[in-house]
Amino acid sequence: MATNLVEIIAHKIASLPVEQQKQVLSIVNSMAAELGQESPLHTGHHKLCGQLTFLNQSLTSDDIAEARREMWGKFDEDQAQ
C-alpha cells in the first residue's frame, strides 16, 4: 500500500473512470491557479516526469521504439498490399 499522501491520492485517482480523473485534474489545476502555481502539465517535460517518479515506471528509448514498431508495423503491412 502507498506510504505517503501523494501515493495514496495517485492510487485513488488511478482507480477512477477517465472522466472522473479529468474532473480531478481540473479541480487540482483550479486549486493550483488559486495559489499562483502553474499546472504540472505546463511546467515542462522533465518536471512532470519527476513528479511521476512515485509510479516506479521507467521508459527507455528502446521501449518507445518497440511500441512504435508494434503500433505502425501492421499499418506498413497494410500499405504494402
N, CA, C and O atoms as a Maestro MAE file, in Angstrom:
{
 s_m_m2io_version
 :::
 2.0.0
}

f_m_ct {
 s_m_title
 :::
 protein
 m_atom[324] {
  # First column is atom index #
  i_m_mmod_type
  r_m_x_coord
  r_m_y_coord
  r_m_z_coord
  i_m_residue_number
  s_m_chain_name
  s_m_pdb_residue_name
  s_m_pdb_atom_name
  i_m_atomic_number
  :::
  1 25 0.842 -1.198 0.000 1 A "MET " " N  " 7
  2 3 0.000 0.000 0.000 1 A "MET " " CA " 6
  3 2 0.876 1.247 0.000 1 A "MET " " C  " 6
  4 15 2.039 1.209 0.404 1 A "MET " " O  " 8
  5 25 0.314 2.320 -0.447 2 A "ALA " " N  " 7
  6 3 1.044 3.576 -0.549 2 A "ALA " " CA " 6
  7 2 1.498 4.043 0.828 2 A "ALA " " C  " 6
  8 15 0.818 3.822 1.830 2 A "ALA " " O  " 8
  9 25 2.651 4.688 0.860 3 A "THR " " N  " 7
  10 3 3.200 5.101 2.142 3 A "THR " " CA " 6
  11 2 3.103 6.599 2.403 3 A "THR " " C  " 6
  12 15 3.269 7.033 3.543 3 A "THR " " O  " 8
  13 25 2.842 7.389 1.382 4 A "ASN " " N  " 7
  14 3 2.707 8.819 1.637 4 A "ASN " " CA " 6
  15 2 1.441 9.357 0.967 4 A "ASN " " C  " 6
  16 15 0.814 8.671 0.160 4 A "ASN " " O  " 8
  17 25 1.092 10.545 1.300 5 A "LEU " " N  " 7
  18 3 -0.164 11.139 0.836 5 A "LEU " " CA " 6
  19 2 -0.257 11.220 -0.680 5 A "LEU " " C  " 6
  20 15 -1.316 10.935 -1.238 5 A "LEU " " O  " 8
  21 25 0.815 11.598 -1.360 6 A "VAL " " N  " 7
  22 3 0.798 11.710 -2.816 6 A "VAL " " CA " 6
  23 2 0.512 10.340 -3.446 6 A "VAL " " C  " 6
  24 15 -0.274 10.238 -4.387 6 A "VAL " " O  " 8
  25 25 1.148 9.301 -2.927 7 A "GLU " " N  " 7
  26 3 0.922 7.956 -3.455 7 A "GLU " " CA " 6
  27 2 -0.512 7.498 -3.208 7 A "GLU " " C  " 6
  28 15 -1.128 6.888 -4.083 7 A "GLU " " O  " 8
  29 25 -1.040 7.785 -2.035 8 A "ILE " " N  " 7
  30 3 -2.422 7.413 -1.721 8 A "ILE " " CA " 6
  31 2 -3.378 8.093 -2.685 8 A "ILE " " C  " 6
  32 15 -4.286 7.457 -3.220 8 A "ILE " " O  " 8
  33 25 -3.174 9.388 -2.909 9 A "ILE " " N  " 7
  34 3 -4.025 10.139 -3.834 9 A "ILE " " CA " 6
  35 2 -3.906 9.574 -5.241 9 A "ILE " " C  " 6
  36 15 -4.912 9.390 -5.926 9 A "ILE " " O  " 8
  37 25 -2.675 9.296 -5.677 10 A "ALA " " N  " 7
  38 3 -2.455 8.761 -7.026 10 A "ALA " " CA " 6
  39 2 -3.167 7.423 -7.208 10 A "ALA " " C  " 6
  40 15 -3.778 7.186 -8.251 10 A "ALA " " O  " 8
  41 25 -3.097 6.560 -6.224 11 A "HIS " " N  " 7
  42 3 -3.762 5.259 -6.324 11 A "HIS " " CA " 6
  43 2 -5.282 5.415 -6.380 11 A "HIS " " C  " 6
  44 15 -5.956 4.720 -7.139 11 A "HIS " " O  " 8
  45 25 -5.806 6.318 -5.582 12 A "LYS " " N  " 7
  46 3 -7.256 6.558 -5.600 12 A "LYS " " CA " 6
  47 2 -7.698 7.090 -6.962 12 A "LYS " " C  " 6
  48 15 -8.695 6.630 -7.519 12 A "LYS " " O  " 8
  49 25 -6.954 8.064 -7.497 13 A "ILE " " N  " 7
  50 3 -7.303 8.654 -8.784 13 A "ILE " " CA " 6
  51 2 -7.204 7.615 -9.894 13 A "ILE " " C  " 6
  52 15 -8.051 7.572 -10.787 13 A "ILE " " O  " 8
  53 25 -6.175 6.784 -9.840 14 A "ALA " " N  " 7
  54 3 -5.988 5.759 -10.873 14 A "ALA " " CA " 6
  55 2 -7.152 4.778 -10.921 14 A "ALA " " C  " 6
  56 15 -7.413 4.179 -11.964 14 A "ALA " " O  " 8
  57 25 -7.847 4.607 -9.815 15 A "SER " " N  " 7
  58 3 -8.961 3.664 -9.786 15 A "SER " " CA " 6
  59 2 -10.268 4.266 -10.306 15 A "SER " " C  " 6
  60 15 -11.261 3.557 -10.474 15 A "SER " " O  " 8
  61 25 -10.264 5.571 -10.558 16 A "LEU " " N  " 7
  62 3 -11.469 6.244 -11.054 16 A "LEU " " CA " 6
  63 2 -11.599 6.079 -12.568 16 A "LEU " " C  " 6
  64 15 -10.604 5.860 -13.260 16 A "LEU " " O  " 8
  65 25 -12.829 6.185 -13.081 17 A "PRO " " N  " 7
  66 3 -13.004 6.222 -14.543 17 A "PRO " " CA " 6
  67 2 -12.338 7.474 -15.129 17 A "PRO " " C  " 6
  68 15 -12.140 8.463 -14.424 17 A "PRO " " O  " 8
  69 25 -12.000 7.426 -16.401 18 A "VAL " " N  " 7
  70 3 -11.258 8.516 -17.055 18 A "VAL " " CA " 6
  71 2 -11.969 9.864 -16.906 18 A "VAL " " C  " 6
  72 15 -11.318 10.873 -16.635 18 A "VAL " " O  " 8
  73 25 -13.267 9.894 -17.074 19 A "GLU " " N  " 7
  74 3 -13.983 11.174 -16.977 19 A "GLU " " CA " 6
  75 2 -13.828 11.779 -15.582 19 A "GLU " " C  " 6
  76 15 -13.668 12.992 -15.450 19 A "GLU " " O  " 8
  77 25 -13.874 10.950 -14.549 20 A "GLN " " N  " 7
  78 3 -13.692 11.475 -13.194 20 A "GLN " " CA " 6
  79 2 -12.237 11.879 -12.960 20 A "GLN " " C  " 6
  80 15 -11.974 12.822 -12.215 20 A "GLN " " O  " 8
  81 25 -11.292 11.180 -13.584 21 A "GLN " " N  " 7
  82 3 -9.897 11.583 -13.488 21 A "GLN " " CA " 6
  83 2 -9.713 12.980 -14.085 21 A "GLN " " C  " 6
  84 15 -8.968 13.799 -13.547 21 A "GLN " " O  " 8
  85 25 -10.396 13.244 -15.200 22 A "LYS " " N  " 7
  86 3 -10.324 14.570 -15.822 22 A "LYS " " CA " 6
  87 2 -10.896 15.635 -14.894 22 A "LYS " " C  " 6
  88 15 -10.371 16.746 -14.815 22 A "LYS " " O  " 8
  89 25 -11.981 15.290 -14.187 23 A "GLN " " N  " 7
  90 3 -12.571 16.232 -13.240 23 A "GLN " " CA " 6
  91 2 -11.603 16.531 -12.104 23 A "GLN " " C  " 6
  92 15 -11.460 17.681 -11.688 23 A "GLN " " O  " 8
  93 25 -10.942 15.497 -11.606 24 A "VAL " " N  " 7
  94 3 -9.965 15.683 -10.537 24 A "VAL " " CA " 6
  95 2 -8.837 16.591 -11.015 24 A "VAL " " C  " 6
  96 15 -8.416 17.494 -10.291 24 A "VAL " " O  " 8
  97 25 -8.348 16.358 -12.227 25 A "LEU " " N  " 7
  98 3 -7.286 17.189 -12.783 25 A "LEU " " CA " 6
  99 2 -7.734 18.645 -12.874 25 A "LEU " " C  " 6
  100 15 -6.970 19.555 -12.553 25 A "LEU " " O  " 8
  101 25 -8.950 18.860 -13.304 26 A "SER " " N  " 7
  102 3 -9.478 20.217 -13.401 26 A "SER " " CA " 6
  103 2 -9.525 20.886 -12.029 26 A "SER " " C  " 6
  104 15 -9.177 22.058 -11.889 26 A "SER " " O  " 8
  105 25 -9.955 20.137 -11.026 27 A "ILE " " N  " 7
  106 3 -10.020 20.679 -9.660 27 A "ILE " " CA " 6
  107 2 -8.619 21.017 -9.162 27 A "ILE " " C  " 6
  108 15 -8.404 22.084 -8.587 27 A "ILE " " O  " 8
  109 25 -7.670 20.116 -9.378 28 A "VAL " " N  " 7
  110 3 -6.296 20.349 -8.932 28 A "VAL " " CA " 6
  111 2 -5.708 21.564 -9.650 28 A "VAL " " C  " 6
  112 15 -5.032 22.382 -9.026 28 A "VAL " " O  " 8
  113 25 -5.960 21.687 -10.954 29 A "ASN " " N  " 7
  114 3 -5.467 22.846 -11.696 29 A "ASN " " CA " 6
  115 2 -6.066 24.134 -11.158 29 A "ASN " " C  " 6
  116 15 -5.363 25.140 -11.056 29 A "ASN " " O  " 8
  117 25 -7.356 24.128 -10.807 30 A "SER " " N  " 7
  118 3 -8.004 25.311 -10.234 30 A "SER " " CA " 6
  119 2 -7.379 25.683 -8.900 30 A "SER " " C  " 6
  120 15 -7.121 26.856 -8.628 30 A "SER " " O  " 8
  121 25 -7.138 24.675 -8.072 31 A "MET " " N  " 7
  122 3 -6.530 24.925 -6.763 31 A "MET " " CA " 6
  123 2 -5.119 25.480 -6.925 31 A "MET " " C  " 6
  124 15 -4.720 26.390 -6.198 31 A "MET " " O  " 8
  125 25 -4.364 24.931 -7.879 32 A "ALA " " N  " 7
  126 3 -3.003 25.407 -8.119 32 A "ALA " " CA " 6
  127 2 -3.028 26.848 -8.627 32 A "ALA " " C  " 6
  128 15 -2.189 27.662 -8.244 32 A "ALA " " O  " 8
  129 25 -3.996 27.157 -9.490 33 A "ALA " " N  " 7
  130 3 -4.109 28.514 -10.028 33 A "ALA " " CA " 6
  131 2 -4.419 29.516 -8.910 33 A "ALA " " C  " 6
  132 15 -3.903 30.634 -8.913 33 A "ALA " " O  " 8
  133 25 -5.261 29.111 -7.958 34 A "GLU " " N  " 7
  134 3 -5.582 29.982 -6.831 34 A "GLU " " CA " 6
  135 2 -4.338 30.302 -6.007 34 A "GLU " " C  " 6
  136 15 -4.230 31.378 -5.417 34 A "GLU " " O  " 8
  137 25 -3.409 29.364 -5.974 35 A "LEU " " N  " 7
  138 3 -2.164 29.566 -5.233 35 A "LEU " " CA " 6
  139 2 -1.088 30.227 -6.087 35 A "LEU " " C  " 6
  140 15 0.027 30.474 -5.627 35 A "LEU " " O  " 8
  141 25 -1.445 30.513 -7.351 36 A "GLY " " N  " 7
  142 3 -0.498 31.138 -8.259 36 A "GLY " " CA " 6
  143 2 0.524 30.177 -8.816 36 A "GLY " " C  " 6
  144 15 1.599 30.589 -9.253 36 A "GLY " " O  " 8
  145 25 0.194 28.888 -8.803 37 A "GLN " " N  " 7
  146 3 1.108 27.877 -9.336 37 A "GLN " " CA " 6
  147 2 0.657 27.467 -10.722 37 A "GLN " " C  " 6
  148 15 -0.526 27.532 -11.054 37 A "GLN " " O  " 8
  149 25 1.629 27.039 -11.530 38 A "GLU " " N  " 7
  150 3 1.303 26.523 -12.853 38 A "GLU " " CA " 6
  151 2 0.838 25.080 -12.718 38 A "GLU " " C  " 6
  152 15 1.183 24.386 -11.762 38 A "GLU " " O  " 8
  153 25 0.059 24.651 -13.680 39 A "SER " " N  " 7
  154 3 -0.317 23.253 -13.751 39 A "SER " " CA " 6
  155 2 0.936 22.429 -13.997 39 A "SER " " C  " 6
  156 15 1.811 22.872 -14.742 39 A "SER " " O  " 8
  157 25 1.060 21.237 -13.393 40 A "PRO " " N  " 7
  158 3 2.233 20.392 -13.646 40 A "PRO " " CA " 6
  159 2 2.420 20.084 -15.126 40 A "PRO " " C  " 6
  160 15 3.548 19.879 -15.575 40 A "PRO " " O  " 8
  161 25 1.334 20.049 -15.887 41 A "LEU " " N  " 7
  162 3 1.440 19.737 -17.306 41 A "LEU " " CA " 6
  163 2 2.052 20.875 -18.100 41 A "LEU " " C  " 6
  164 15 2.491 20.672 -19.232 41 A "LEU " " O  " 8
  165 25 2.089 22.063 -17.528 42 A "HIS " " N  " 7
  166 3 2.616 23.216 -18.239 42 A "HIS " " CA " 6
  167 2 3.994 23.633 -17.746 42 A "HIS " " C  " 6
  168 15 4.511 24.664 -18.175 42 A "HIS " " O  " 8
  169 25 4.600 22.851 -16.853 43 A "THR " " N  " 7
  170 3 5.883 23.251 -16.292 43 A "THR " " CA " 6
  171 2 7.057 22.605 -16.990 43 A "THR " " C  " 6
  172 15 8.202 22.875 -16.627 43 A "THR " " O  " 8
  173 25 6.821 21.768 -17.973 44 A "GLY " " N  " 7
  174 3 7.908 21.150 -18.721 44 A "GLY " " CA " 6
  175 2 7.979 19.653 -18.500 44 A "GLY " " C  " 6
  176 15 7.584 19.131 -17.457 44 A "GLY " " O  " 8
  177 25 8.492 18.983 -19.512 45 A "HIS " " N  " 7
  178 3 8.547 17.515 -19.519 45 A "HIS " " CA " 6
  179 2 9.334 16.955 -18.341 45 A "HIS " " C  " 6
  180 15 8.878 16.021 -17.681 45 A "HIS " " O  " 8
  181 25 10.505 17.512 -18.071 46 A "HIS " " N  " 7
  182 3 11.356 16.944 -17.038 46 A "HIS " " CA " 6
  183 2 10.729 17.086 -15.658 46 A "HIS " " C  " 6
  184 15 10.812 16.166 -14.845 46 A "HIS " " O  " 8
  185 25 10.118 18.203 -15.391 47 A "LYS " " N  " 7
  186 3 9.475 18.374 -14.090 47 A "LYS " " CA " 6
  187 2 8.303 17.419 -13.945 47 A "LYS " " C  " 6
  188 15 8.100 16.852 -12.872 47 A "LYS " " O  " 8
  189 25 7.533 17.232 -15.000 48 A "LEU " " N  " 7
  190 3 6.400 16.323 -14.934 48 A "LEU " " CA " 6
  191 2 6.880 14.903 -14.685 48 A "LEU " " C  " 6
  192 15 6.305 14.188 -13.863 48 A "LEU " " O  " 8
  193 25 7.927 14.488 -15.386 49 A "CYS " " N  " 7
  194 3 8.470 13.141 -15.179 49 A "CYS " " CA " 6
  195 2 8.927 12.975 -13.739 49 A "CYS " " C  " 6
  196 15 8.706 11.928 -13.131 49 A "CYS " " O  " 8
  197 25 9.559 13.996 -13.197 50 A "GLY " " N  " 7
  198 3 9.995 13.935 -11.808 50 A "GLY " " CA " 6
  199 2 8.837 13.789 -10.849 50 A "GLY " " C  " 6
  200 15 8.955 13.120 -9.822 50 A "GLY " " O  " 8
  201 25 7.725 14.405 -11.173 51 A "GLN " " N  " 7
  202 3 6.558 14.321 -10.306 51 A "GLN " " CA " 6
  203 2 5.876 12.967 -10.388 51 A "GLN " " C  " 6
  204 15 5.083 12.616 -9.515 51 A "GLN " " O  " 8
  205 25 6.177 12.207 -11.426 52 A "LEU " " N  " 7
  206 3 5.564 10.897 -11.590 52 A "LEU " " CA " 6
  207 2 6.471 9.749 -11.162 52 A "LEU " " C  " 6
  208 15 6.152 8.587 -11.411 52 A "LEU " " O  " 8
  209 25 7.595 10.058 -10.522 53 A "THR " " N  " 7
  210 3 8.529 9.013 -10.133 53 A "THR " " CA " 6
  211 2 7.930 8.044 -9.129 53 A "THR " " C  " 6
  212 15 8.380 6.901 -9.036 53 A "THR " " O  " 8
  213 25 6.925 8.474 -8.373 54 A "PHE " " N  " 7
  214 3 6.307 7.579 -7.398 54 A "PHE " " CA " 6
  215 2 5.620 6.393 -8.070 54 A "PHE " " C  " 6
  216 15 5.295 5.410 -7.403 54 A "PHE " " O  " 8
  217 25 5.394 6.471 -9.381 55 A "LEU " " N  " 7
  218 3 4.779 5.355 -10.098 55 A "LEU " " CA " 6
  219 2 5.769 4.217 -10.339 55 A "LEU " " C  " 6
  220 15 5.379 3.124 -10.750 55 A "LEU " " O  " 8
  221 25 7.049 4.478 -10.080 56 A "ASN " " N  " 7
  222 3 8.110 3.475 -10.231 56 A "ASN " " CA " 6
  223 2 8.120 2.851 -11.618 56 A "ASN " " C  " 6
  224 15 8.301 1.641 -11.756 56 A "ASN " " O  " 8
  225 25 7.929 3.665 -12.638 57 A "GLN " " N  " 7
  226 3 7.963 3.200 -14.016 57 A "GLN " " CA " 6
  227 2 9.145 3.832 -14.718 57 A "GLN " " C  " 6
  228 15 9.435 5.012 -14.523 57 A "GLN " " O  " 8
  229 25 9.827 3.050 -15.534 58 A "SER " " N  " 7
  230 3 10.902 3.615 -16.335 58 A "SER " " CA " 6
  231 2 10.581 3.367 -17.800 58 A "SER " " C  " 6
  232 15 10.017 2.334 -18.160 58 A "SER " " O  " 8
  233 25 10.940 4.308 -18.621 59 A "LEU " " N  " 7
  234 3 10.656 4.230 -20.047 59 A "LEU " " CA " 6
  235 2 11.936 4.569 -20.789 59 A "LEU " " C  " 6
  236 15 12.471 5.670 -20.661 59 A "LEU " " O  " 8
  237 25 12.418 3.614 -21.561 60 A "THR " " N  " 7
  238 3 13.665 3.820 -22.299 60 A "THR " " CA " 6
  239 2 13.356 4.102 -23.762 60 A "THR " " C  " 6
  240 15 12.226 3.920 -24.215 60 A "THR " " O  " 8
  241 25 14.357 4.541 -24.484 61 A "SER " " N  " 7
  242 3 14.174 4.776 -25.917 61 A "SER " " CA " 6
  243 2 13.884 3.458 -26.640 61 A "SER " " C  " 6
  244 15 13.181 3.444 -27.650 61 A "SER " " O  " 8
  245 25 14.424 2.355 -26.124 62 A "ASP " " N  " 7
  246 3 14.113 1.036 -26.706 62 A "ASP " " CA " 6
  247 2 12.634 0.699 -26.532 62 A "ASP " " C  " 6
  248 15 12.011 0.149 -27.440 62 A "ASP " " O  " 8
  249 25 12.067 1.029 -25.358 63 A "ASP " " N  " 7
  250 3 10.638 0.796 -25.120 63 A "ASP " " CA " 6
  251 2 9.790 1.587 -26.111 63 A "ASP " " C  " 6
  252 15 8.810 1.077 -26.653 63 A "ASP " " O  " 8
  253 25 10.177 2.829 -26.337 64 A "ILE " " N  " 7
  254 3 9.444 3.690 -27.266 64 A "ILE " " CA " 6
  255 2 9.549 3.142 -28.691 64 A "ILE " " C  " 6
  256 15 8.558 3.097 -29.420 64 A "ILE " " O  " 8
  257 25 10.750 2.728 -29.078 65 A "ALA " " N  " 7
  258 3 10.955 2.184 -30.422 65 A "ALA " " CA " 6
  259 2 10.132 0.912 -30.624 65 A "ALA " " C  " 6
  260 15 9.541 0.712 -31.685 65 A "ALA " " O  " 8
  261 25 10.095 0.060 -29.610 66 A "GLU " " N  " 7
  262 3 9.307 -1.173 -29.708 66 A "GLU " " CA " 6
  263 2 7.819 -0.856 -29.842 66 A "GLU " " C  " 6
  264 15 7.120 -1.471 -30.648 66 A "GLU " " O  " 8
  265 25 7.342 0.094 -29.061 67 A "ALA " " N  " 7
  266 3 5.929 0.477 -29.143 67 A "ALA " " CA " 6
  267 2 5.594 1.030 -30.519 67 A "ALA " " C  " 6
  268 15 4.528 0.749 -31.066 67 A "ALA " " O  " 8
  269 25 6.508 1.818 -31.079 68 A "ARG " " N  " 7
  270 3 6.280 2.355 -32.427 68 A "ARG " " CA " 6
  271 2 6.220 1.232 -33.458 68 A "ARG " " C  " 6
  272 15 5.366 1.238 -34.346 68 A "ARG " " O  " 8
  273 25 7.138 0.262 -33.334 69 A "ARG " " N  " 7
  274 3 7.121 -0.866 -34.276 69 A "ARG " " CA " 6
  275 2 5.815 -1.637 -34.167 69 A "ARG " " C  " 6
  276 15 5.221 -2.009 -35.179 69 A "ARG " " O  " 8
  277 25 5.369 -1.877 -32.941 70 A "GLU " " N  " 7
  278 3 4.113 -2.594 -32.744 70 A "GLU " " CA " 6
  279 2 2.940 -1.812 -33.315 70 A "GLU " " C  " 6
  280 15 2.052 -2.373 -33.957 70 A "GLU " " O  " 8
  281 25 2.954 -0.514 -33.073 71 A "MET " " N  " 7
  282 3 1.836 0.327 -33.481 71 A "MET " " CA " 6
  283 2 1.790 0.508 -34.999 71 A "MET " " C  " 6
  284 15 0.716 0.436 -35.596 71 A "MET " " O  " 8
  285 25 2.935 0.738 -35.620 72 A "TRP " " N  " 7
  286 3 2.977 1.062 -37.036 72 A "TRP " " CA " 6
  287 2 3.273 -0.142 -37.920 72 A "TRP " " C  " 6
  288 15 3.116 -0.062 -39.138 72 A "TRP " " O  " 8
  289 25 3.696 -1.250 -37.332 73 A "GLY " " N  " 7
  290 3 4.052 -2.417 -38.128 73 A "GLY " " CA " 6
  291 2 2.922 -2.911 -39.003 73 A "GLY " " C  " 6
  292 15 3.128 -3.159 -40.190 73 A "GLY " " O  " 8
  293 25 1.742 -3.059 -38.451 74 A "LYS " " N  " 7
  294 3 0.597 -3.535 -39.216 74 A "LYS " " CA " 6
  295 2 0.194 -2.504 -40.262 74 A "LYS " " C  " 6
  296 15 -0.225 -2.865 -41.361 74 A "LYS " " O  " 8
  297 25 0.318 -1.229 -39.926 75 A "PHE " " N  " 7
  298 3 -0.007 -0.166 -40.885 75 A "PHE " " CA " 6
  299 2 0.882 -0.286 -42.119 75 A "PHE " " C  " 6
  300 15 0.397 -0.195 -43.247 75 A "PHE " " O  " 8
  301 25 2.174 -0.490 -41.908 76 A "ASP " " N  " 7
  302 3 3.101 -0.629 -43.023 76 A "ASP " " CA " 6
  303 2 2.763 -1.852 -43.873 76 A "ASP " " C  " 6
  304 15 2.843 -1.794 -45.100 76 A "ASP " " O  " 8
  305 25 2.382 -2.965 -43.227 77 A "GLU " " N  " 7
  306 3 1.999 -4.167 -43.952 77 A "GLU " " CA " 6
  307 2 0.763 -3.916 -44.813 77 A "GLU " " C  " 6
  308 15 0.695 -4.344 -45.965 77 A "GLU " " O  " 8
  309 25 -0.212 -3.215 -44.234 78 A "ASP " " N  " 7
  310 3 -1.450 -2.908 -44.968 78 A "ASP " " CA " 6
  311 2 -1.172 -2.013 -46.168 78 A "ASP " " C  " 6
  312 15 -1.777 -2.186 -47.226 78 A "ASP " " O  " 8
  313 25 -0.261 -1.060 -46.009 79 A "GLN " " N  " 7
  314 3 0.057 -0.138 -47.106 79 A "GLN " " CA " 6
  315 2 0.767 -0.843 -48.240 79 A "GLN " " C  " 6
  316 15 0.631 -0.441 -49.395 79 A "GLN " " O  " 8
  317 25 1.526 -1.892 -47.936 80 A "ALA " " N  " 7
  318 3 2.282 -2.625 -48.955 80 A "ALA " " CA " 6
  319 2 1.364 -3.461 -49.848 80 A "ALA " " C  " 6
  320 15 1.725 -3.810 -50.972 80 A "ALA " " O  " 8
  321 25 0.197 -3.771 -49.342 81 A "GLN " " N  " 7
  322 3 -0.723 -4.627 -50.121 81 A "GLN " " CA " 6
  323 2 -1.516 -3.856 -51.126 81 A "GLN " " C  " 6
  324 15 -2.326 -4.436 -51.849 81 A "GLN " " O  " 8
  :::
 }
 m_bond[323] {
  # First column is bond index #
  i_m_from
  i_m_to
  i_m_order
  :::
  1 1 2 1
  2 2 3 1
  3 3 4 2
  4 3 5 1
  5 5 6 1
  6 6 7 1
  7 7 8 2
  8 7 9 1
  9 9 10 1
  10 10 11 1
  11 11 12 2
  12 11 13 1
  13 13 14 1
  14 14 15 1
  15 15 16 2
  16 15 17 1
  17 17 18 1
  18 18 19 1
  19 19 20 2
  20 19 21 1
  21 21 22 1
  22 22 23 1
  23 23 24 2
  24 23 25 1
  25 25 26 1
  26 26 27 1
  27 27 28 2
  28 27 29 1
  29 29 30 1
  30 30 31 1
  31 31 32 2
  32 31 33 1
  33 33 34 1
  34 34 35 1
  35 35 36 2
  36 35 37 1
  37 37 38 1
  38 38 39 1
  39 39 40 2
  40 39 41 1
  41 41 42 1
  42 42 43 1
  43 43 44 2
  44 43 45 1
  45 45 46 1
  46 46 47 1
  47 47 48 2
  48 47 49 1
  49 49 50 1
  50 50 51 1
  51 51 52 2
  52 51 53 1
  53 53 54 1
  54 54 55 1
  55 55 56 2
  56 55 57 1
  57 57 58 1
  58 58 59 1
  59 59 60 2
  60 59 61 1
  61 61 62 1
  62 62 63 1
  63 63 64 2
  64 63 65 1
  65 65 66 1
  66 66 67 1
  67 67 68 2
  68 67 69 1
  69 69 70 1
  70 70 71 1
  71 71 72 2
  72 71 73 1
  73 73 74 1
  74 74 75 1
  75 75 76 2
  76 75 77 1
  77 77 78 1
  78 78 79 1
  79 79 80 2
  80 79 81 1
  81 81 82 1
  82 82 83 1
  83 83 84 2
  84 83 85 1
  85 85 86 1
  86 86 87 1
  87 87 88 2
  88 87 89 1
  89 89 90 1
  90 90 91 1
  91 91 92 2
  92 91 93 1
  93 93 94 1
  94 94 95 1
  95 95 96 2
  96 95 97 1
  97 97 98 1
  98 98 99 1
  99 99 100 2
  100 99 101 1
  101 101 102 1
  102 102 103 1
  103 103 104 2
  104 103 105 1
  105 105 106 1
  106 106 107 1
  107 107 108 2
  108 107 109 1
  109 109 110 1
  110 110 111 1
  111 111 112 2
  112 111 113 1
  113 113 114 1
  114 114 115 1
  115 115 116 2
  116 115 117 1
  117 117 118 1
  118 118 119 1
  119 119 120 2
  120 119 121 1
  121 121 122 1
  122 122 123 1
  123 123 124 2
  124 123 125 1
  125 125 126 1
  126 126 127 1
  127 127 128 2
  128 127 129 1
  129 129 130 1
  130 130 131 1
  131 131 132 2
  132 131 133 1
  133 133 134 1
  134 134 135 1
  135 135 136 2
  136 135 137 1
  137 137 138 1
  138 138 139 1
  139 139 140 2
  140 139 141 1
  141 141 142 1
  142 142 143 1
  143 143 144 2
  144 143 145 1
  145 145 146 1
  146 146 147 1
  147 147 148 2
  148 147 149 1
  149 149 150 1
  150 150 151 1
  151 151 152 2
  152 151 153 1
  153 153 154 1
  154 154 155 1
  155 155 156 2
  156 155 157 1
  157 157 158 1
  158 158 159 1
  159 159 160 2
  160 159 161 1
  161 161 162 1
  162 162 163 1
  163 163 164 2
  164 163 165 1
  165 165 166 1
  166 166 167 1
  167 167 168 2
  168 167 169 1
  169 169 170 1
  170 170 171 1
  171 171 172 2
  172 171 173 1
  173 173 174 1
  174 174 175 1
  175 175 176 2
  176 175 177 1
  177 177 178 1
  178 178 179 1
  179 179 180 2
  180 179 181 1
  181 181 182 1
  182 182 183 1
  183 183 184 2
  184 183 185 1
  185 185 186 1
  186 186 187 1
  187 187 188 2
  188 187 189 1
  189 189 190 1
  190 190 191 1
  191 191 192 2
  192 191 193 1
  193 193 194 1
  194 194 195 1
  195 195 196 2
  196 195 197 1
  197 197 198 1
  198 198 199 1
  199 199 200 2
  200 199 201 1
  201 201 202 1
  202 202 203 1
  203 203 204 2
  204 203 205 1
  205 205 206 1
  206 206 207 1
  207 207 208 2
  208 207 209 1
  209 209 210 1
  210 210 211 1
  211 211 212 2
  212 211 213 1
  213 213 214 1
  214 214 215 1
  215 215 216 2
  216 215 217 1
  217 217 218 1
  218 218 219 1
  219 219 220 2
  220 219 221 1
  221 221 222 1
  222 222 223 1
  223 223 224 2
  224 223 225 1
  225 225 226 1
  226 226 227 1
  227 227 228 2
  228 227 229 1
  229 229 230 1
  230 230 231 1
  231 231 232 2
  232 231 233 1
  233 233 234 1
  234 234 235 1
  235 235 236 2
  236 235 237 1
  237 237 238 1
  238 238 239 1
  239 239 240 2
  240 239 241 1
  241 241 242 1
  242 242 243 1
  243 243 244 2
  244 243 245 1
  245 245 246 1
  246 246 247 1
  247 247 248 2
  248 247 249 1
  249 249 250 1
  250 250 251 1
  251 251 252 2
  252 251 253 1
  253 253 254 1
  254 254 255 1
  255 255 256 2
  256 255 257 1
  257 257 258 1
  258 258 259 1
  259 259 260 2
  260 259 261 1
  261 261 262 1
  262 262 263 1
  263 263 264 2
  264 263 265 1
  265 265 266 1
  266 266 267 1
  267 267 268 2
  268 267 269 1
  269 269 270 1
  270 270 271 1
  271 271 272 2
  272 271 273 1
  273 273 274 1
  274 274 275 1
  275 275 276 2
  276 275 277 1
  277 277 278 1
  278 278 279 1
  279 279 280 2
  280 279 281 1
  281 281 282 1
  282 282 283 1
  283 283 284 2
  284 283 285 1
  285 285 286 1
  286 286 287 1
  287 287 288 2
  288 287 289 1
  289 289 290 1
  290 290 291 1
  291 291 292 2
  292 291 293 1
  293 293 294 1
  294 294 295 1
  295 295 296 2
  296 295 297 1
  297 297 298 1
  298 298 299 1
  299 299 300 2
  300 299 301 1
  301 301 302 1
  302 302 303 1
  303 303 304 2
  304 303 305 1
  305 305 306 1
  306 306 307 1
  307 307 308 2
  308 307 309 1
  309 309 310 1
  310 310 311 1
  311 311 312 2
  312 311 313 1
  313 313 314 1
  314 314 315 1
  315 315 316 2
  316 315 317 1
  317 317 318 1
  318 318 319 1
  319 319 320 2
  320 319 321 1
  321 321 322 1
  322 322 323 1
  323 323 324 2
  :::
 }
}
